[in-house]
Amino acid sequence: MIPPSWTPPTTPAFVPTHDPLTPARDITNQHFDTGDQVVVLKGVADGELWGDSMRVVAPSWHTPTDEDGWRLRDPTGGAQTYVTAHPRYLVHLSRHCPDCLIYLRAMEDHLLPKHTGPNTLIDCGWYSTTALGQLVHIADARSGR
């Protein structure tokens, strides 16, 4: 039995997990607007999806995919306050969006059965940040970029 005072680790466990959904997601740059609050899903925490919450700032070219992306601001700051991401990585938090809700449900159905333990914090290992401040999914990573 886990003692009541036990809390999940602040650093997520790195558990590489296949992501068949994000690379095939068909979301265009126009789906998001400046000011939208979004999340980039990264894994599971205590039986729920978790990720990095950010605010959409401005359109930006996403070099790793050679497609239109968005410049995002991380309100918590940290090593990199601003990053650029492809729209298929993003999920609306600021409004109930049918497309994003369908994607969230599919991610829950895919991930939650794999990581069911209580008090867990799992990073599925899908994203990295390039030297140019570009958030890139492992399916989009290209050498030299």
C-alpha positions as CSV (number, residue, x, y, z in Angstrom):
1,M,0.0,0.0,0.0
2,I,1.3,3.5,-0.9
3,P,1.5,5.8,2.1
4,P,-1.0,8.8,1.9
5,S,1.9,11.3,1.9
6,W,3.5,9.8,-1.3
7,T,3.4,12.1,-4.3
8,P,4.3,11.3,-7.9
9,P,7.9,12.3,-8.9
10,T,8.3,15.8,-10.2
11,T,10.4,14.4,-13.1
12,P,8.4,12.1,-15.3
13,A,9.5,8.6,-16.0
14,F,10.6,8.3,-19.6
15,V,8.7,5.5,-21.2
16,P,9.0,5.5,-25.0
17,T,5.5,4.7,-26.4
18,H,4.4,4.5,-30.0
19,D,2.2,7.4,-31.1
20,P,0.2,6.4,-34.2
21,L,-2.2,9.3,-33.8
22,T,-0.3,12.6,-33.9
23,P,1.7,12.0,-37.1
24,A,-1.5,11.2,-39.0
25,R,-3.6,14.1,-37.5
26,D,-4.9,16.4,-40.2
27,I,-5.1,19.8,-38.6
28,T,-4.1,23.0,-40.5
29,N,-2.6,26.2,-39.3
30,Q,-6.0,27.9,-39.6
31,H,-7.4,25.7,-36.9
32,F,-5.7,27.8,-34.2
33,D,-5.7,31.6,-33.6
34,T,-3.4,34.0,-31.9
35,G,-4.3,34.0,-28.2
36,D,-5.6,30.4,-28.1
37,Q,-4.5,28.4,-25.0
38,V,-3.3,25.0,-26.1
39,V,-1.6,21.9,-24.7
40,V,1.0,19.7,-26.3
41,L,0.2,16.2,-24.9
42,K,3.3,14.4,-23.6
43,G,2.1,11.5,-21.5
44,V,0.0,10.3,-18.6
45,A,-0.2,11.5,-15.0
46,D,-2.3,9.8,-12.4
47,G,-4.5,8.2,-15.0
48,E,-5.0,11.3,-17.1
49,L,-3.3,12.9,-20.1
50,W,-0.8,15.6,-19.3
51,G,1.3,18.0,-21.3
52,D,2.7,21.5,-21.6
53,S,0.1,24.3,-21.6
54,M,1.0,27.2,-23.9
55,R,-0.5,30.3,-25.5
56,V,-0.5,30.7,-29.3
57,V,1.4,33.9,-30.2
58,A,1.9,34.2,-33.9
59,P,2.2,32.2,-37.1
60,S,5.7,30.8,-37.7
61,W,7.4,28.5,-40.2
62,H,8.0,25.1,-38.7
63,T,11.4,24.1,-40.1
64,P,11.4,20.4,-39.1
65,T,8.2,19.8,-41.2
66,D,8.6,22.6,-43.8
67,E,5.0,23.6,-43.1
68,D,3.1,26.5,-41.4
69,G,3.3,26.3,-37.7
70,W,2.7,28.5,-34.6
71,R,5.0,30.3,-32.2
72,L,4.0,29.4,-28.7
73,R,4.7,31.0,-25.4
74,D,5.2,28.9,-22.3
75,P,3.7,31.0,-19.4
76,T,6.0,29.2,-16.9
77,G,9.1,30.3,-18.7
78,G,12.0,28.0,-18.1
79,A,14.9,27.3,-20.4
80,Q,12.8,28.1,-23.5
81,T,9.8,30.5,-23.1
82,Y,9.0,30.5,-26.8
83,V,8.9,27.5,-29.2
84,T,7.5,26.9,-32.7
85,A,5.3,23.9,-33.3
86,H,3.3,22.2,-36.0
87,P,-0.5,22.6,-35.5
88,R,-1.0,18.8,-35.3
89,Y,0.9,18.8,-32.0
90,L,-1.6,21.2,-30.4
91,V,-5.0,20.7,-28.6
92,H,-7.3,23.5,-27.7
93,L,-7.7,24.2,-24.0
94,S,-9.4,27.6,-24.3
95,R,-12.5,26.4,-26.1
96,H,-14.5,23.2,-26.7
97,C,-13.4,22.2,-30.1
98,P,-14.9,19.1,-31.6
99,D,-11.7,18.2,-33.6
100,C,-9.5,18.5,-30.5
101,L,-12.0,16.6,-28.3
102,I,-12.0,13.7,-30.8
103,Y,-8.2,13.7,-30.8
104,L,-8.1,13.8,-27.0
105,R,-10.5,10.9,-26.7
106,A,-8.5,8.8,-29.2
107,M,-5.3,9.6,-27.2
108,E,-7.0,8.6,-23.9
109,D,-8.2,5.3,-25.5
110,H,-4.7,4.7,-26.8
111,L,-2.6,5.7,-23.8
112,L,-4.5,5.3,-20.6
113,P,-4.8,1.5,-20.7
114,K,-1.0,1.3,-21.1
115,H,-0.2,3.4,-18.1
116,T,-2.8,2.7,-15.4
117,G,-0.7,2.9,-12.2
118,P,-1.7,5.4,-9.6
119,N,0.7,8.2,-8.7
120,T,2.5,7.9,-12.1
121,L,4.0,10.6,-14.3
122,I,5.0,9.2,-17.7
123,D,6.7,11.1,-20.5
124,C,6.0,9.1,-23.7
125,G,9.1,10.6,-25.3
126,W,7.4,12.0,-28.4
127,Y,8.9,15.5,-28.5
128,S,12.2,17.3,-28.4
129,T,13.3,20.9,-29.0
130,T,15.8,21.7,-31.7
131,A,18.6,24.3,-31.3
132,L,16.3,26.7,-33.3
133,G,13.6,26.4,-30.6
134,Q,11.4,24.2,-32.8
135,L,9.3,21.6,-31.0
136,V,9.5,18.4,-33.1
137,H,7.7,15.1,-32.8
138,I,9.8,12.0,-33.2
139,A,7.9,11.1,-36.4
140,D,8.9,14.5,-37.9
141,A,12.5,14.6,-36.8
142,R,15.0,14.9,-39.7
143,S,18.8,14.8,-39.3
144,G,20.5,18.1,-39.7
145,R,17.5,20.2,-38.7
